[in-house]
Amino acid sequence: MIKKILMGIVGLAVLVLAVFLVIAWESSVDPVDPPASDQFSQQQIDRGEVISGLGNCQTCHTTDPEQPYAGGLAMPTPFGTIYTTNITPDPETGIGQWSQEAFARAMREGVDRSGSHLFPAFPYTHFTKMTDEDVADLYAYVMTREPIRTEAPENTLEFPFNIRMLQAGWKLLFFDEGRYQAEDSMSDEWNRGAYLAEGLGHCSACHSPRNQFGAEDKGQAWEGTVVNGWYAPALNESNLSPVDWTTDDAHAYLREGASPFHGVAIGSMADVVHAGLGKAPDEDVRGLAVWLSDLAGAADGEQAGSQATAAIKSAQAQLGPDPNMSQGERIYAYACASCHYNDPASPNAMRPDMSLNSAVTAPDPVNLIRATLHGVSQEDGIPQVMMPGFASALSDQEIASLLGFLRETHTDQPAWDNLEQTIRDHREQ
C-alpha cells in the first residue's frame, strides 16, 4: 500500500513537471541579418528615440557614455546581481540578429530570441502594454544605433533563482500580459499619461514595494520604497508632501526638474527627467502630469497656492532669531538658509524650500542624507544650478543634528530612527 502511494506521488510529480515544461518552453525565433538603416524612415527613428527616452532605455543599458546601449549596468536584487544586456545591433554580442518579431516578444512577453525567459528586472511586465507602433518605432531606433561589440558580465543570481525556466512559474503568478486599455471615463490627456506611466515609463517599478518574490506588491501600489539607494516617494494620496501635486506643479517638475512647492529631481529621478523625458513632446509630459495629479488626489486651483504660502510662513517663523538655537538650527542658519530662503509670496524653484521638500517629509532619510553629503550636481535637479556637498565640512553628528532639526521643525512627521548611524553608513558607502 505504501509503495503504491509513493509511486502515485512520484507519478503525479512527473506529470506536474511535464505540464510545467510544456508551459515554460518557448521556441526560438530565427536569426536575421542586421537590418539596413535605410529600412526605416527618419520619422520612425525619431519617434523611437523619444520612446527610448520615455522607457529609460539608455539609462539602464549604459555604463560608459561613450558606449550607449552596450549594457553592463549592475542591478542589485535580493536574489543576486543582474547585469543589463547589450542592445546595440552588434550581431554577436548585441541584438543585431533579432527580427522585429523577436524584439516585440522580448518587450511584451519577457522571452528573448533564443526562447529563454527574461528576468523581471527588465520591466516587460510594463512594456507589455506598449502599442505595435511604439514597439516598431523603438526597434527602428535601436537597430540604427552604432553596433558595439561587448559582453555584459555574467549575472550572479543564487540558485535556484538563476534558472531561467522557473521564470515561467513567476509569470503565471505575477505577469498580466496585454496592451493598455483606455479608461473611457477619463480624458485623452489622462489616458496618455496613464499609458506612459503604467507602460513605457514603468513608474511603479520604482515607486511600489516588492514582495518576497521580487514582484511589485499590488496591495501597496504607488506607496513608495527605497530602490537603487534612493527613496522613491509615494505617488498616491499617501504622499507626505505638505502641498498638493497639482497638474502645473507636476508638469514643472517633470519638464524642468524642479517645482517651487516640491524641490528638485536628484539621483535616479534626475535621469528620468533629464535623460528620459528631455526629448518627449510637451503633450506627453502634460499627460503624465494630469495622471500624476489625479493619482495623488490633488486639488488644482488656489488651494495649492495657499497651502504653499502657509507652509513657507510657518517655516520662516520657526527660523526667527533665537539666542538659544540648537546645534541643528545654528548649522542650518549659517550653512543653508542663505540658499534655501524664500519669499512667502513667491516661492522660487531655484531655492528649494525645505518645509515643502519631499526629502524632508519622506519616511526614509536617504535622499536628504545623500544630497547633504554629496550635494546636487549641475546635471541633476535644475540644470546649471548646484548645491555643494558637506561631507568634508560637517561630521556625522553635525549632519544628524541638522537633519533632525529640519524634520522636527519643518514637518509634522516623527523623528527618523538611528539617524547618525544611517548617515555614517551612507558616508562609508
C-alpha positions in Angstrom: 0.0 0.0 0.0 2.8 2.4 1.0 4.6 1.5 -2.2 1.6 2.3 -4.3 1.2 5.7 -2.6 4.8 6.6 -3.2 4.6 5.5 -6.8 1.4 7.7 -7.2 3.2 10.7 -5.7 6.2 10.2 -8.0 3.9 9.8 -11.0 2.0 13.0 -10.1 5.3 14.9 -9.6 6.4 13.7 -13.0 3.1 14.7 -14.6 3.3 18.2 -12.9 6.8 18.6 -14.1 5.9 17.6 -17.7 3.0 20.1 -17.7 5.3 22.8 -16.4 7.9 22.1 -19.0 5.2 22.4 -21.7 4.0 25.7 -20.3 7.6 27.0 -19.8 9.0 26.0 -23.2 9.3 28.8 -25.7 10.6 28.4 -29.3 13.4 30.4 -30.7 13.0 33.0 -33.4 15.1 32.6 -36.5 18.1 35.0 -36.7 18.1 37.7 -39.3 20.8 39.8 -40.9 21.2 43.2 -39.1 18.6 45.4 -40.9 20.0 48.3 -43.0 19.4 51.7 -41.6 17.6 52.8 -44.8 15.0 50.2 -44.0 13.4 52.7 -41.5 12.1 56.2 -42.1 13.8 59.1 -40.3 10.4 59.9 -38.8 10.2 56.4 -37.3 13.7 56.6 -35.9 13.0 60.0 -34.3 9.8 58.7 -32.7 11.8 55.7 -31.5 14.3 58.0 -29.8 11.5 59.6 -27.9 10.1 56.2 -26.9 13.6 55.1 -25.8 13.8 58.1 -23.5 10.3 57.5 -22.1 11.3 54.0 -21.3 14.7 55.0 -19.8 16.4 52.5 -22.1 19.8 54.3 -22.3 19.9 54.9 -18.6 19.6 51.2 -17.8 21.6 49.8 -20.7 24.6 52.2 -20.5 27.6 52.2 -18.2 30.1 54.1 -20.4 28.6 57.2 -22.0 31.0 56.5 -24.9 29.2 53.2 -25.5 25.5 53.9 -25.2 23.1 50.9 -25.0 26.0 48.5 -24.7 24.8 47.2 -21.3 26.7 46.1 -18.3 24.9 48.1 -15.6 24.7 46.2 -12.3 21.2 45.9 -10.9 21.4 44.5 -7.3 18.4 42.4 -6.2 17.7 40.4 -3.0 18.5 37.3 -5.1 21.8 38.5 -6.6 23.1 40.9 -9.2 21.7 41.1 -12.7 23.6 43.0 -15.4 21.8 44.7 -18.2 22.4 43.4 -21.7 23.9 44.9 -24.9 21.0 46.1 -27.0 23.1 47.6 -29.8 22.7 46.0 -33.2 26.0 44.1 -32.9 25.2 40.6 -34.4 27.4 38.7 -31.9 27.1 40.4 -28.5 24.0 42.5 -29.1 20.7 42.1 -30.8 21.7 42.6 -34.4 20.3 39.3 -35.4 16.9 39.9 -33.8 13.9 40.4 -36.0 11.2 42.8 -35.1 9.1 39.8 -34.1 11.8 38.6 -31.6 12.2 42.2 -30.3 8.5 42.6 -29.7 8.3 39.2 -27.9 11.1 40.2 -25.5 9.5 43.6 -24.9 5.9 42.4 -24.3 6.3 38.7 -23.2 9.7 38.6 -21.5 11.2 36.0 -23.8 14.5 36.5 -25.7 15.2 35.4 -29.3 16.6 32.1 -28.2 13.4 31.3 -26.2 14.9 32.0 -22.8 12.7 33.7 -20.2 14.0 37.2 -19.1 14.3 38.1 -15.5 11.7 40.8 -14.4 14.5 43.3 -13.7 13.7 44.0 -17.3 10.3 45.6 -17.0 8.4 43.6 -19.6 5.6 43.5 -17.1 5.0 47.1 -18.1 6.2 47.1 -21.7 3.5 44.5 -22.4 1.2 47.5 -22.5 3.0 49.1 -25.5 1.3 49.6 -28.8 2.5 47.9 -32.0 3.6 51.2 -33.4 5.7 52.1 -30.4 7.4 48.8 -30.4 8.2 49.1 -34.1 9.5 52.7 -33.7 11.7 51.6 -30.8 13.0 48.7 -32.9 13.9 51.1 -35.7 15.8 53.4 -33.3 17.7 50.7 -31.5 18.7 49.0 -34.8 20.1 52.2 -36.2 22.5 52.8 -33.3 26.2 52.1 -33.6 26.9 48.4 -33.1 29.2 47.9 -30.1 30.9 44.5 -29.6 31.0 43.9 -25.8 29.7 41.2 -23.5 27.9 42.1 -20.3 29.2 40.5 -17.1 27.6 37.2 -16.0 24.7 37.5 -13.6 25.4 36.4 -10.1 22.0 35.1 -9.0 21.8 32.5 -6.3 20.4 29.0 -7.0 17.6 28.4 -7.9 16.8 31.9 -9.0 19.4 31.6 -11.8 17.2 29.0 -13.5 15.5 31.0 -16.3 12.8 28.4 -16.9 11.5 29.0 -13.4 10.5 32.4 -14.6 7.6 30.8 -16.4 6.2 30.0 -12.9 6.8 33.5 -11.8 4.9 34.8 -14.8 1.9 32.6 -14.0 1.7 34.2 -10.6 2.6 37.8 -11.3 2.5 38.7 -15.0 -0.6 40.0 -16.7 0.1 40.2 -20.4 -1.9 42.6 -22.6 -2.0 46.1 -24.2 -3.0 49.2 -22.4 -6.8 49.6 -22.3 -8.0 53.2 -22.2 -10.4 54.3 -19.4 -13.5 55.6 -21.2 -14.4 57.8 -18.2 -11.1 59.7 -18.3 -9.8 62.3 -20.8 -7.5 61.5 -23.7 -4.8 63.5 -21.8 -5.2 61.4 -18.7 -5.1 58.2 -20.7 -1.9 59.2 -22.5 -0.3 59.9 -19.1 -1.6 56.5 -17.7 -0.2 54.7 -20.8 3.2 56.3 -20.3 3.3 55.9 -16.5 2.0 52.3 -16.4 3.6 51.1 -19.6 6.6 52.8 -21.2 7.7 54.7 -18.1 7.2 51.7 -15.7 6.9 54.2 -12.9 5.5 51.8 -10.3 8.6 49.6 -10.8 10.4 52.2 -8.6 7.6 53.7 -6.6 6.0 50.5 -5.3 7.3 48.0 -2.7 8.0 44.4 -3.9 7.0 41.2 -2.3 9.4 38.3 -1.3 9.4 37.0 -4.9 10.5 40.3 -6.4 7.2 41.2 -7.9 5.5 44.6 -7.3 3.2 44.4 -4.3 -0.2 45.3 -5.9 -1.7 45.8 -2.5 0.8 48.6 -1.9 1.0 50.0 -5.4 2.4 53.6 -5.6 3.2 53.6 -1.8 6.9 54.4 -2.2 10.0 52.4 -1.4 13.8 52.5 -1.4 15.3 51.5 -4.7 18.9 51.7 -6.0 20.0 53.6 -2.9 17.3 56.3 -3.2 13.8 56.7 -1.7 11.2 56.8 -4.4 8.3 58.6 -2.7 4.6 57.5 -2.7 2.8 58.9 -5.8 -0.7 58.3 -4.5 -2.7 60.1 -1.7 -0.4 58.7 1.0 2.4 61.1 -0.3 3.5 63.2 2.7 4.2 66.4 0.7 2.5 69.3 2.5 1.4 70.7 -0.8 -0.8 69.1 -3.4 0.8 67.8 -6.6 -1.2 69.9 -8.9 -1.0 69.4 -12.7 1.0 72.5 -13.1 3.5 71.6 -10.3 3.9 68.0 -11.7 4.4 69.4 -15.2 7.1 71.8 -14.0 8.9 69.1 -12.0 8.8 66.6 -14.9 9.7 69.1 -17.6 12.4 71.2 -15.8 13.4 69.0 -12.9 12.1 71.4 -10.2 9.0 72.8 -8.7 8.7 75.7 -6.2 6.5 73.5 -4.0 8.3 70.2 -4.2 12.0 70.7 -4.6 14.3 69.3 -7.3 14.9 65.9 -9.0 18.1 64.2 -7.9 19.5 60.7 -8.1 17.6 58.3 -10.2 14.7 60.7 -10.7 17.1 63.2 -12.3 17.9 60.6 -15.0 14.2 60.2 -15.6 13.6 63.9 -16.0 16.7 65.0 -17.9 17.7 61.9 -19.8 14.3 60.2 -20.1 11.8 63.0 -20.6 14.2 65.5 -22.2 13.1 64.9 -25.8 9.5 64.0 -25.0 6.9 66.3 -26.6 5.1 68.6 -24.1 1.8 66.8 -24.6 3.3 63.7 -23.2 4.8 65.4 -20.2 1.4 67.2 -19.6 -0.4 63.9 -19.9 1.9 62.4 -17.2 1.3 65.5 -15.0 -2.5 65.1 -15.4 -2.4 61.4 -14.5 0.0 62.0 -11.6 -2.1 64.8 -10.1 -5.2 62.6 -10.2 -3.3 59.7 -8.6 -2.1 61.9 -5.8 -5.6 63.2 -5.2 -4.6 66.8 -5.9 -7.0 69.8 -5.8 -6.0 72.1 -8.6 -6.5 75.8 -8.1 -6.0 78.4 -5.4 -5.9 75.8 -2.6 -2.4 74.6 -3.5 -1.0 78.2 -3.6 -2.5 79.0 -0.2 -1.1 75.8 1.3 2.4 76.6 0.0 2.3 80.1 1.4 1.2 78.9 4.8 3.9 76.2 4.8 6.6 78.7 4.0 5.5 81.3 6.5 5.5 78.6 9.2 9.0 77.5 8.3 10.3 81.1 8.4 8.6 81.8 11.7 10.4 78.9 13.2 13.7 80.2 11.9 13.4 83.6 13.7 16.4 84.9 15.8 16.8 82.8 18.9 19.9 83.1 21.2 19.2 79.6 22.4 19.5 78.0 18.9 20.0 74.2 18.9 23.1 73.0 17.1 21.0 71.8 14.1 19.2 75.2 13.8 22.6 77.0 14.1 24.1 74.9 11.3 21.0 75.5 9.1 21.1 79.3 9.7 24.8 79.5 8.9 25.2 77.0 6.1 21.8 76.5 4.4 19.3 79.4 5.0 21.0 81.8 2.6 20.3 79.5 -0.3 17.0 78.0 0.8 15.4 81.2 1.9 12.1 82.0 0.1 9.7 85.0 -0.2 6.4 83.7 1.1 4.5 85.5 -1.6 6.5 83.8 -4.5 8.4 80.6 -3.6 11.2 80.1 -6.0 12.2 76.7 -7.5 15.8 77.9 -7.6 15.7 77.9 -3.8 14.1 74.7 -2.7 12.1 75.4 0.5 12.8 72.6 3.0 9.4 72.8 4.6 7.9 71.7 1.2 10.6 69.2 0.2 9.7 65.5 -0.1 13.2 64.5 1.1 12.3 66.1 4.5 8.8 64.6 4.7 9.7 61.1 3.4 9.7 58.2 5.9 13.2 57.3 4.8 16.0 60.0 5.1 18.3 58.5 2.4 17.6 61.2 -0.2 18.2 64.0 2.3 21.4 62.3 3.6 22.8 61.8 0.1 22.1 65.3 -1.0 23.6 66.8 2.1 26.8 64.6 2.0 27.4 64.8 -1.8 25.4 67.8 -3.0 23.5 68.1 -6.2 25.4 68.4 -9.4 24.7 70.7 -12.3 23.3 67.8 -14.3 20.8 66.9 -11.6 17.9 69.0 -10.4 17.9 72.3 -12.1 20.4 72.4 -15.0 23.4 74.7 -14.2 22.3 75.1 -10.6 24.2 73.1 -8.0 24.3 72.5 -4.3 27.7 71.8 -2.6 28.2 68.6 -0.5 29.0 68.9 3.1 30.7 65.5 3.7 34.1 67.1 4.4 32.7 70.1 6.3 30.3 68.5 8.7 30.7 65.4 10.9 28.1 62.7 11.1 26.8 64.1 14.4 26.5 67.6 13.0 24.6 66.4 9.9 22.4 64.3 12.1 21.6 67.4 14.2 20.9 69.4 11.1 18.6 66.9 9.5 16.9 66.2 12.9 16.2 69.9 13.2 14.6 70.0 9.7 12.5 67.0 10.4 11.3 68.4 13.8 10.6 72.0 12.7 9.6 71.7 9.1 7.3 68.7 9.2 4.7 67.0 11.4 6.3 63.6 10.9 8.0 61.5 13.6 11.8 61.7 14.0 13.9 59.3 12.0 15.4 56.4 14.0 19.2 55.9 14.3 19.9 58.9 12.1 23.6 59.4 12.9 24.3 55.7 12.3 22.4 55.8 9.0 24.5 58.9 7.9 27.7 57.0 8.9 26.7 54.0 6.8 26.0 56.2 3.7 29.2 58.1 4.1 31.1 54.8 4.2 29.3 53.6 1.1 
